[in-house]
């Protein structure tokens, strides 16, 4: 296999891992009701699965600082490729809640490895055109978010129980492991994507947060993560259970992710100014979600969620790009700090939404993602204005 062919095969394997990981992630949103019923979860407990996974995402960024000093990137990818199917096969056994939550924490860790290293590997492999491959990487993740609910619903209609659906997700992840193993075998002489990274210290992270612009970007990444997880975890249950409209509830996440994927794959071809795309994306997304919740109509909520997906699709790739440009001499620090904030946002929102829905009202809980997005829009506008000065 020629050099370019090996590189393309290796890239495709990473893309497939991202796709299957995205499908596995959608299980939370699609099957949240089954989780709540089976484990008899109350109030804030309903957000525990997401919180444990997000805690693992967060821990991954600290573990990477140690692992990258001892292992090559492809070896950490291999650990990820092995552990994801193992976790989902365990889920399929209907394990007790502590093991179930621990499994989501482990999944969060290895997905954090994949998310962080896949982005930096695109830079390693395609240094002159990394932004194109970065957007394609996140676009494929969005396609996985689209395909996941459709695949799971189709299997559910064939009579599979919730634990069997989790086993099916594990089978897909096992296929990704096999694909990646082949890619490593055929590209074993390829050095790109395997270099040892410079470690990230606590001092580096503290220095990042001392800069006003970087601190503002960190806060925006946190707010965006908190906004997005609220949609992906709660929107299906909101429409299906609370609005009592199962038809639109069954497709809302698919609509959201296809719009996110479309945004990431198509919009970068236009000459958008990144700063404008960021604050405007936050603003439009927040207004769309707010309008949908206020309508209390399932179909309108699906349309508004689709608009939100179109508006916010480029936010994470562009925020990562801005973080790297703030740290041109240490780009891995910029990307890691953005993802650190993003994952931190994942942890808090499901817990707060569960509490608000139980203690106040469903509307109070579902408005939170909109409020977070609007806050991010105001902060990003201020940040971009400061950058222009």
C-alpha positions as CSV (number, residue, x, y, z in Angstrom):
1,X,0.0,0.0,0.0
2,X,1.4,3.4,-1.1
3,X,2.1,6.2,1.4
4,X,-0.9,8.3,0.5
5,X,-3.1,5.1,0.5
6,X,-1.8,4.2,4.0
7,X,-2.5,7.7,5.2
8,X,-6.0,7.7,3.8
9,X,-6.8,4.2,5.2
10,X,-5.6,5.3,8.7
11,X,-7.6,8.5,8.4
12,X,-10.7,6.6,7.4
13,X,-10.2,4.3,10.5
14,X,-10.2,7.3,12.8
15,X,-13.3,8.7,11.1
16,X,-15.1,5.4,11.5
17,X,-14.1,5.3,15.2
18,X,-15.6,8.8,15.6
19,X,-18.7,7.7,13.8
20,X,-19.3,4.6,16.0
21,X,-18.5,6.5,19.2
22,X,-21.1,9.1,18.2
23,X,-23.7,6.3,17.7
24,X,-22.8,4.9,21.1
25,X,-23.2,8.4,22.7
26,X,-26.7,8.8,21.3
27,X,-27.9,5.8,23.4
28,X,-28.2,8.1,26.4
29,X,-30.7,10.5,24.7
30,X,-32.6,7.7,22.9
31,X,-32.9,5.4,26.0
32,X,-33.0,7.8,28.9
33,X,-36.6,6.9,29.7
34,X,-35.7,3.2,29.8
35,X,-32.7,3.9,32.1
36,X,-34.9,6.0,34.4
37,X,-37.6,3.3,34.6
38,X,-35.3,0.3,35.0
39,X,-33.0,1.9,37.6
40,X,-35.9,3.8,39.3
41,X,-34.1,7.2,39.1
42,X,-35.5,10.2,40.8
43,X,-34.9,14.0,40.3
44,X,-31.2,14.8,39.9
45,X,-30.4,11.1,39.6
46,X,-31.8,11.2,36.1
47,X,-28.7,13.0,34.9
48,X,-26.2,10.7,36.5
49,X,-25.3,8.7,33.4
50,X,-24.4,11.9,31.5
51,X,-22.6,13.3,34.5
52,X,-20.4,10.2,34.9
53,X,-19.6,10.1,31.2
54,X,-18.8,13.8,31.2
55,X,-16.6,13.3,34.3
56,X,-14.7,10.7,32.3
57,X,-14.3,13.1,29.4
58,X,-12.8,15.6,31.9
59,X,-10.5,13.1,33.5
60,X,-9.3,12.0,30.1
61,X,-7.6,15.3,29.4
62,X,-5.5,15.0,32.6
63,X,-4.7,11.3,31.9
64,X,-3.5,12.3,28.4
65,X,-0.8,14.5,29.9
66,X,0.8,11.4,31.4
67,X,0.1,8.9,28.7
68,X,1.5,10.9,25.9
69,X,4.9,10.9,27.6
70,X,4.9,7.1,27.5
71,X,2.7,5.9,24.6
72,X,2.3,6.8,21.0
73,X,-1.0,8.3,19.8
74,X,-1.9,5.1,17.9
75,X,-1.4,3.0,21.0
76,X,-3.9,5.2,22.9
77,X,-6.3,5.0,20.0
78,X,-6.0,1.2,20.3
79,X,-6.8,1.3,24.0
80,X,-9.9,3.3,23.1
81,X,-10.9,1.0,20.3
82,X,-10.8,-2.0,22.7
83,X,-12.5,-0.5,25.7
84,X,-15.6,1.0,23.9
85,X,-17.1,-2.3,22.8
86,X,-16.2,-3.9,26.2
87,X,-18.1,-1.2,28.0
88,X,-21.2,-1.6,25.9
89,X,-21.2,-5.4,26.0
90,X,-21.1,-4.9,29.8
91,X,-24.1,-2.6,29.6
92,X,-26.0,-5.3,27.7
93,X,-25.8,-7.5,30.7
94,X,-28.1,-5.2,32.7
95,X,-25.5,-4.6,35.4
96,X,-26.3,-2.9,38.7
97,X,-26.4,0.9,38.7
98,X,-22.9,1.4,40.3
99,X,-21.3,-0.7,37.5
100,X,-23.5,1.0,34.9
101,X,-22.4,4.5,36.0
102,X,-18.7,3.3,36.2
103,X,-19.0,2.0,32.7
104,X,-20.2,5.4,31.5
105,X,-17.2,7.0,33.3
106,X,-14.8,4.6,31.5
107,X,-16.5,5.3,28.2
108,X,-16.2,9.1,28.9
109,X,-12.4,8.7,29.5
110,X,-11.7,6.7,26.3
111,X,-14.0,9.0,24.2
112,X,-12.1,11.9,25.6
113,X,-8.9,10.3,24.4
114,X,-10.5,9.8,20.9
115,X,-12.0,13.3,20.7
116,X,-8.7,15.1,21.7
117,X,-6.3,13.0,19.8
118,X,-8.3,12.7,16.6
119,X,-8.3,16.4,16.2
120,X,-4.5,16.7,16.7
121,X,-3.9,13.8,14.4
122,X,-5.6,15.6,11.6
123,X,-3.0,18.3,12.1
124,X,-0.2,15.8,12.1
125,X,-1.3,14.1,9.0
126,X,-2.5,17.1,7.0
127,X,-0.6,20.1,8.3
128,X,-1.3,22.3,5.2
129,X,-5.0,21.5,5.1
130,X,-5.9,20.6,8.7
131,X,-9.0,22.8,9.0
132,X,-10.7,20.9,6.1
133,X,-10.1,17.5,7.7
134,X,-11.0,18.9,11.2
135,X,-14.4,20.0,9.9
136,X,-14.8,16.7,8.2
137,X,-14.0,14.8,11.4
138,X,-16.6,16.7,13.4
139,X,-19.1,16.5,10.5
140,X,-18.7,12.7,10.5
141,X,-19.3,12.7,14.3
142,X,-22.5,14.6,13.5
143,X,-23.5,12.0,11.0
144,X,-23.1,9.4,13.7
145,X,-25.4,11.4,15.9
146,X,-27.9,11.3,13.1
147,X,-27.6,7.6,12.4
148,X,-27.6,6.5,16.0
149,X,-31.2,7.2,16.8
150,X,-32.4,5.9,13.5
151,X,-30.5,2.6,13.9
152,X,-31.6,2.2,17.5
153,X,-35.2,2.9,16.7
154,X,-35.2,0.4,13.8
155,X,-33.7,-2.3,16.0
156,X,-36.2,-1.5,18.7
157,X,-39.1,-1.9,16.3
158,X,-37.7,-5.4,15.6
159,X,-38.2,-6.3,19.2
160,X,-34.8,-5.7,20.8
161,X,-34.9,-4.6,24.5
162,X,-32.9,-1.6,25.7
163,X,-30.0,-3.8,26.9
164,X,-29.9,-5.6,23.6
165,X,-29.7,-2.2,21.8
166,X,-26.6,-1.4,23.9
167,X,-25.1,-4.7,22.9
168,X,-25.7,-3.8,19.3
169,X,-23.9,-0.6,19.8
170,X,-21.0,-2.6,21.2
171,X,-21.0,-4.7,18.0
172,X,-20.6,-1.6,15.9
173,X,-17.7,-0.4,18.2
174,X,-16.1,-3.8,17.8
175,X,-16.2,-3.4,14.0
176,X,-14.5,0.0,14.4
177,X,-11.8,-1.8,16.5
178,X,-11.2,-4.3,13.8
179,X,-11.0,-1.6,11.1
180,X,-8.5,0.4,13.2
181,X,-6.4,-2.7,13.8
182,X,-6.2,-3.3,10.1
183,X,-5.3,0.4,9.5
184,X,-2.5,0.2,12.1
185,X,-1.1,-3.0,10.5
186,X,-1.0,-1.6,7.0
187,X,0.4,1.8,8.1
188,X,2.9,0.6,10.7
189,X,5.8,2.3,9.0
190,X,3.9,5.6,8.8
191,X,5.3,8.0,11.5
192,X,2.7,10.7,11.1
193,X,0.2,10.8,14.0
194,X,2.5,8.8,16.2
195,X,4.8,11.4,17.6
196,X,5.1,12.0,21.4
197,X,3.4,15.2,22.4
198,X,4.7,17.8,24.8
199,X,3.1,17.4,28.2
200,X,0.6,19.9,29.5
201,X,1.3,21.0,33.1
202,X,-0.9,22.6,35.7
203,X,1.2,25.8,35.2
204,X,0.4,25.9,31.5
205,X,-3.3,25.6,32.3
206,X,-3.1,28.4,34.9
207,X,-1.2,30.7,32.5
208,X,-3.9,30.1,29.9
209,X,-6.6,31.3,32.3
210,X,-4.7,34.4,33.3
211,X,-5.2,35.9,29.8
212,X,-8.6,37.7,29.6
213,X,-9.3,36.6,26.0
214,X,-8.4,33.0,26.7
215,X,-10.5,33.0,29.9
216,X,-13.5,34.3,27.9
217,X,-13.1,31.6,25.3
218,X,-12.9,29.0,28.1
219,X,-16.2,30.2,29.5
220,X,-17.8,30.2,26.1
221,X,-16.7,26.6,25.6
222,X,-18.2,25.7,29.0
223,X,-21.5,27.3,28.2
224,X,-21.7,25.7,24.8
225,X,-21.0,22.2,26.2
226,X,-23.7,22.8,28.9
227,X,-26.1,23.9,26.2
228,X,-25.5,21.0,23.8
229,X,-25.7,18.2,26.4
230,X,-29.1,19.6,27.5
231,X,-30.5,19.1,24.0
232,X,-28.9,15.7,23.3
233,X,-29.9,14.2,26.7
234,X,-33.3,15.7,27.4
235,X,-35.0,16.7,24.1
236,X,-36.3,13.3,23.2
237,X,-37.8,12.7,26.6
238,X,-39.2,16.2,26.7
239,X,-41.2,15.8,23.5
240,X,-42.1,12.1,23.9
241,X,-43.1,12.0,27.6
242,X,-44.0,15.6,28.6
243,X,-45.5,16.9,25.4
244,X,-46.9,13.4,24.7
245,X,-45.9,13.4,21.0
246,X,-43.8,10.3,20.4
247,X,-43.6,10.8,16.6
248,X,-41.6,14.0,16.6
249,X,-39.8,12.9,19.8
250,X,-38.4,9.9,17.9
251,X,-36.8,12.1,15.2
252,X,-35.7,15.2,17.1
253,X,-32.1,14.1,17.7
254,X,-31.8,12.9,14.1
255,X,-32.9,16.3,12.9
256,X,-30.5,18.0,15.2
257,X,-27.5,16.0,14.2
258,X,-28.2,16.1,10.5
259,X,-28.3,19.8,10.7
260,X,-25.1,19.9,12.8
261,X,-23.4,17.7,10.3
262,X,-24.7,19.8,7.3
263,X,-23.4,22.9,9.0
264,X,-19.9,21.5,9.6
265,X,-19.6,19.9,6.1
266,X,-21.1,22.7,4.0
267,X,-20.9,26.1,5.8
268,X,-17.0,26.2,6.0
269,X,-17.0,26.5,2.2
270,X,-18.5,29.9,2.5
271,X,-16.4,33.0,3.5
272,X,-17.7,33.4,7.0
273,X,-15.7,35.5,9.5
274,X,-15.0,33.0,12.3
275,X,-15.7,35.5,15.1
276,X,-19.1,36.5,13.6
277,X,-20.1,32.9,13.0
278,X,-19.4,32.1,16.6
279,X,-21.4,34.7,18.4
280,X,-24.2,34.7,15.8
281,X,-24.4,30.9,16.0
282,X,-24.8,31.0,19.8
283,X,-27.4,33.7,19.5
284,X,-29.5,32.0,16.8
285,X,-29.3,28.7,18.6
286,X,-30.4,30.1,21.9
287,X,-33.4,32.0,20.3
288,X,-34.5,28.9,18.4
289,X,-34.5,26.6,21.4
290,X,-36.3,29.3,23.5
291,X,-39.0,29.7,20.8
292,X,-39.5,25.9,20.6
293,X,-39.9,25.5,24.4
294,X,-42.3,28.4,24.6
295,X,-44.4,26.9,21.8
296,X,-44.9,23.6,23.8
297,X,-45.5,21.9,20.4
298,X,-43.5,18.8,19.4
299,X,-43.3,19.6,15.7
300,X,-42.3,23.2,16.3
301,X,-39.7,22.0,18.8
302,X,-38.2,19.7,16.2
303,X,-38.0,22.5,13.6
304,X,-36.4,24.8,16.2
305,X,-34.0,22.2,17.3
306,X,-33.0,21.8,13.6
307,X,-32.4,25.5,13.3
308,X,-30.3,25.3,16.5
309,X,-28.2,22.5,14.9
310,X,-27.6,24.6,11.8
311,X,-26.6,27.6,13.8
312,X,-24.3,25.9,16.2
313,X,-22.7,23.2,14.0
314,X,-19.5,25.1,13.5
315,X,-19.2,26.4,17.0
316,X,-17.0,23.6,18.5
317,X,-14.5,23.4,15.5
318,X,-14.2,27.2,15.3
319,X,-13.7,27.4,19.1
320,X,-11.0,24.8,18.9
321,X,-9.4,26.7,16.1
322,X,-9.5,30.0,18.1
323,X,-8.0,28.2,21.1
324,X,-5.1,26.8,19.0
325,X,-4.5,30.2,17.5
326,X,-4.3,31.7,20.9
327,X,-1.5,29.2,21.7
328,X,0.3,28.9,18.4
329,X,3.5,27.6,20.1
330,X,1.6,25.0,22.0
331,X,-1.6,24.2,20.1
332,X,-2.3,21.1,22.1
333,X,-2.7,23.3,25.2
334,X,-5.3,25.5,23.4
335,X,-7.4,22.6,22.1
336,X,-7.2,20.7,25.5
337,X,-8.4,23.8,27.4
338,X,-11.3,24.2,25.1
339,X,-12.3,20.6,25.5
340,X,-11.8,20.8,29.2
341,X,-14.3,23.6,29.5
342,X,-16.6,21.8,27.0
343,X,-16.7,18.6,29.0
344,X,-17.1,20.5,32.3
345,X,-20.3,22.0,30.8
346,X,-21.5,18.4,30.0
347,X,-21.3,17.5,33.7
348,X,-23.5,20.2,35.3
349,X,-26.4,20.7,32.9
350,X,-28.2,17.3,33.1
351,X,-28.1,17.4,36.9
352,X,-29.5,20.9,37.1
353,X,-32.1,20.2,34.4
354,X,-33.2,17.1,36.3
355,X,-33.6,19.1,39.5
356,X,-35.4,22.0,37.8
357,X,-37.8,19.7,36.1
358,X,-38.6,17.8,39.3
359,X,-38.7,20.8,41.6
360,X,-40.1,23.6,39.4
361,X,-41.5,22.6,36.0
362,X,-40.6,21.0,32.7
363,X,-40.5,24.4,31.0
364,X,-38.0,25.7,33.6
365,X,-35.7,22.8,32.9
366,X,-35.9,23.0,29.1
367,X,-35.3,26.7,28.9
368,X,-31.9,26.3,30.5
369,X,-30.1,25.3,27.3
370,X,-31.4,28.4,25.6
371,X,-30.3,30.7,28.4
372,X,-26.8,29.1,28.4
373,X,-26.5,29.7,24.6
374,X,-27.7,33.3,24.8
375,X,-25.2,33.9,27.6
376,X,-22.4,32.4,25.4
377,X,-23.5,34.7,22.5
378,X,-23.1,37.8,24.7
379,X,-19.8,36.7,26.0
380,X,-18.5,35.7,22.6
381,X,-19.6,39.0,21.1
382,X,-17.7,40.9,23.8
383,X,-14.7,38.6,23.3
384,X,-14.6,39.1,19.6
385,X,-14.9,42.8,19.9
386,X,-11.9,42.8,22.3
387,X,-9.9,40.7,19.8
388,X,-10.7,43.1,17.0
389,X,-9.4,46.0,19.1
